[in-house]
Amino acid sequence: MPKMKTKASAKKRFKITGTGKVLYAQAGKRHGMIKRTNKQLRNHRGTNVLFEGDAANVKKYFLPNG
């Protein structure tokens, strides 16, 4: 059998920490910032930890090597 490939789309969007949590970049910072409040822009900085149920789906279906 050939090796399983990691889904390239998931590889670009998620990162798995050493403890097995899944990090993701917050949405809403690509364009159209002029109509968002400064509070929204501040709160969308950086990364967040994905919820457990969603993280399980990401690990199971998208990141076979992760």
C-alpha positions as CSV (number, residue, x, y, z in Angstrom):
1,M,0.0,0.0,0.0
2,P,1.2,3.5,-0.7
3,K,1.6,6.0,2.1
4,M,-1.4,8.1,3.1
5,K,-1.1,11.7,2.0
6,T,-1.9,14.6,4.4
7,K,-4.7,16.8,3.0
8,A,-2.9,19.9,1.8
9,S,-5.8,22.1,2.6
10,A,-5.8,21.0,6.2
11,K,-2.0,21.3,6.4
12,K,-2.3,25.0,5.5
13,R,-5.1,25.8,7.9
14,F,-4.4,23.8,11.1
15,K,-1.5,23.0,13.4
16,I,-1.4,20.3,16.1
17,T,0.3,21.2,19.4
18,G,2.5,18.9,21.4
19,T,-0.5,18.0,23.6
20,G,-2.7,17.1,20.7
21,K,-4.8,20.3,20.5
22,V,-5.6,21.8,17.1
23,L,-4.8,25.5,16.5
24,Y,-6.5,27.5,13.8
25,A,-6.2,31.1,12.6
26,Q,-9.1,33.3,13.3
27,A,-11.3,34.3,10.4
28,G,-12.3,37.8,9.3
29,K,-8.9,39.5,8.8
30,R,-8.3,39.1,5.0
31,H,-10.2,42.1,3.7
32,G,-13.0,44.6,4.5
33,M,-11.4,45.7,7.7
34,I,-12.7,49.2,7.3
35,K,-16.2,48.2,8.1
36,R,-15.2,46.2,11.2
37,T,-14.8,47.8,14.6
38,N,-11.4,48.1,16.2
39,K,-12.5,45.7,19.0
40,Q,-13.4,43.0,16.4
41,L,-10.0,43.4,14.8
42,R,-8.2,43.1,18.1
43,N,-10.1,40.0,19.1
44,H,-9.4,38.3,15.8
45,R,-5.6,38.5,16.2
46,G,-3.5,35.3,16.5
47,T,-4.7,31.8,16.8
48,N,-7.3,29.9,18.8
49,V,-7.7,26.3,20.0
50,L,-10.4,24.4,18.1
51,F,-13.3,22.8,20.1
52,E,-12.8,19.1,21.0
53,G,-15.4,17.7,18.6
54,D,-14.2,19.7,15.6
55,A,-10.6,18.9,16.5
56,A,-11.4,15.2,16.4
57,N,-12.8,15.5,12.9
58,V,-9.8,17.5,11.7
59,K,-7.4,14.9,13.1
60,K,-9.4,11.9,11.9
61,Y,-10.2,12.9,8.3
62,F,-7.7,15.6,7.3
63,L,-4.4,14.9,9.1
64,P,-3.6,11.2,9.0
65,N,0.0,11.8,9.9
66,G,-0.7,14.4,12.6
